[in-house]
Amino acid sequence: MSANVCPGCQHHLRFNVGAVEAQAAGISAMRVEGTIEHPAGDEPCEYCVVIAIANERGERITRQVVGVGALQPGERHRYSFSVDVIPTRAPGERKRS
């Protein structure tokens, strides 16, 4: 991975001025935000967050459960999902042959 900031914990991994500029040039290709809430009832319910990635032919690349939890009656949770596209080289940097 060429990122300077970990996409998971958002801590700095390294400092490189050229790479910082390249990372800043990245774009958010997709972002989804939403809320789930406990359906009516007196019993707790469980949920899981699943991410599946497929290529353009529909072939599965990966499928991962990234979170599990429970909702108590009357409880709600907010979620955010994003896909960021970040160049691996600084602008103007030549590709190695």
N, C-alpha and C positions, 0 to 999 in steps of 0.2 A: 504494500500500500504506500502511496506517495503522499498521503495527506499529512499536514502538519498538526492538525487537530483531530483527535479520535472522534469519529461520528457517534460512538456509543456513549462515552463518558464526557466528551467535549473538553478534555484536558489537552494541553499542548504536548505533542510528541517530540517535536524538534523545531528549531528556528532556522529558517532559510529564507532570506529576503526574496529571492527569485521565486521560490515555491509559494510564498505567501501571496505574491501578486497573482500567480496562476490559480491558486485556490480561491482568491477573491473573485476571479473571473468565472467561477462556477455558477450554475443556475439551478434553481429548484424546478425540476421537470414536472413534479406532481406533488400536491399536498391535499390531504383529506383530514378533516377534523369532525368529531362527532361525540355524542353522548349516548351511553346506554343506561337504562334504569331498570330497576327490579320490576318484573311484571307483577300485576296485582296478586296478592297472596300473602300468607303468613310465614312461609318457609323460605330460608335462604336459597339462593340459586347460584350455580357455578357458571363461569364463562372461560373461554380460551381465545387468545388472539393468534390467528394463523396467517402467515404470509406465504403465498405461492408465486413462483416466478416461472414463466414459460417463454420459450423463444417464439419467433414469428410463425413457426409451423405448429405451435400448440404443444410442443414437446416440453415436458417438465424439466426445469433446470434445478430447482430446489423447492422444498416445502418445509417450513419450520414453524414450530409453535414458539412464539416469543414471549408469551405471558399467559398465566392462568390466575384465576382469582375467584372470589365469591362476592355476591351482593346480598346485603341484608334487606329486609323489607323497607321500602322508602328510600333506599340508597341509590345514588347514581355516580357514575365515573365518566370522566372526559378522556378522550383519546385523540392523538395526533399522529398521522403517518405521513412521511415525506420521502421522496426520492430526489436526491441531489446529484447532479452530474458535474464532475470536477475534472478539468484537464489534468493529464499526468505530466505535462511539460509546461514550463513557463512560456508565455507568448514570445514568439521570435526565436525560441530555442530550436535548434535543428535536430531532426530525428537521426539517431545513430544508424549507420549502415552495417 
